[in-house]
Amino acid sequence: MAKADAKTAVLADGLRYKTKASGSPFGAAASFGASTMSCFMCGKHRLRSLMGSRKVAGKSQPVCSPSCKALDEAAAKS
């Protein structure tokens, strides 16, 4: 995912502000299952349908299911 070049504008007082398009590349999709979340273990964004939950430090966290390594290998094959 390539980032768009940030454009700058110089104000009358000499301050420079960067502007960018609003929104997030991880915006909510039409359905709950089609949106993405980041894995607690590897930090990569995956579809919610590819995530599971695992108890880490006494709290349920979203993680890749069945494992981060298995999903990376499957993505490399396709």
Steps between C-alpha positions, in 0.01 A plus 500: 500500500673818379455824687386803306738795504407742775438852371598796709360848523684799646276726703541877532673465839763269346379175656482199271228238531483171316169404350383157401186328387264429786412148603688185577635228271346257749152654480199296597359287222133442433483195724658421836685193369659687209674764714855460626667483841862483604632179651619533859796268430636613161330839456390437140152602388286203402136449416292437811394170349867386519534597866434309818541594863754381750528585867819700558578638846147424615326683215368371167698646210445466122764279338551333163328164473634229484836683531683804365753280320231288331320809367828650372581176314150484351530862384840428342359209298218705347 
